[in-house]
Amino acid sequence: MKKLILWIIILVCRFILSPLFYYLANKWKLLSTLWIAILLLIFASKKNINPI
């Protein structure tokens, strides 16, 4: 039961934070490709997936 709740929370956070991040990156013209690469590495490491 705990894993199901955690999975739902992670899924909701991704759906909320990902569009927010893309919006802010486009609005502020930050180093969006660098930040996206960092986020992908973080997400991949949490799922134990090798992105490279």
C-alpha positions as CSV (number, residue, x, y, z in Angstrom):
1,M,0.0,0.0,0.0
2,K,2.8,2.4,0.8
3,K,4.5,1.8,-2.5
4,L,1.3,2.5,-4.4
5,I,0.8,5.8,-2.5
6,L,4.5,6.8,-3.2
7,W,4.1,5.9,-6.8
8,I,1.0,8.1,-7.2
9,I,2.8,11.0,-5.4
10,I,5.8,10.7,-7.7
11,L,3.6,10.6,-10.8
12,V,1.6,13.6,-9.7
13,C,4.8,15.5,-8.9
14,R,6.2,14.8,-12.3
15,F,3.1,15.9,-14.1
16,I,3.1,19.2,-12.1
17,L,6.8,20.0,-12.0
18,S,7.7,19.0,-15.6
19,P,5.4,21.5,-17.3
20,L,6.3,24.1,-14.8
21,F,10.0,23.7,-15.4
22,Y,9.5,23.8,-19.2
23,Y,7.4,27.0,-18.8
24,L,10.0,28.7,-16.6
25,A,12.9,27.6,-18.8
26,N,11.2,29.1,-21.9
27,K,10.1,32.2,-20.1
28,W,13.4,33.1,-18.5
29,K,15.6,31.7,-21.4
30,L,17.7,29.8,-18.9
31,L,20.2,27.1,-20.0
32,S,17.2,24.9,-20.6
33,T,19.0,22.1,-22.4
34,L,21.5,21.8,-19.5
35,W,18.8,21.8,-16.9
36,I,16.7,19.2,-18.9
37,A,19.8,17.0,-19.1
38,I,20.4,17.3,-15.4
39,L,16.8,16.5,-14.6
40,L,16.9,13.5,-16.9
41,L,20.0,12.2,-15.2
42,I,18.3,12.6,-11.8
43,F,15.1,10.9,-12.9
44,A,17.1,8.1,-14.6
45,S,19.3,7.6,-11.5
46,K,16.2,7.3,-9.3
47,K,14.8,4.6,-11.6
48,N,18.1,2.9,-12.0
49,I,18.1,3.4,-15.7
50,N,21.3,4.2,-17.5
51,P,20.5,7.2,-19.8
52,I,23.7,7.0,-21.8
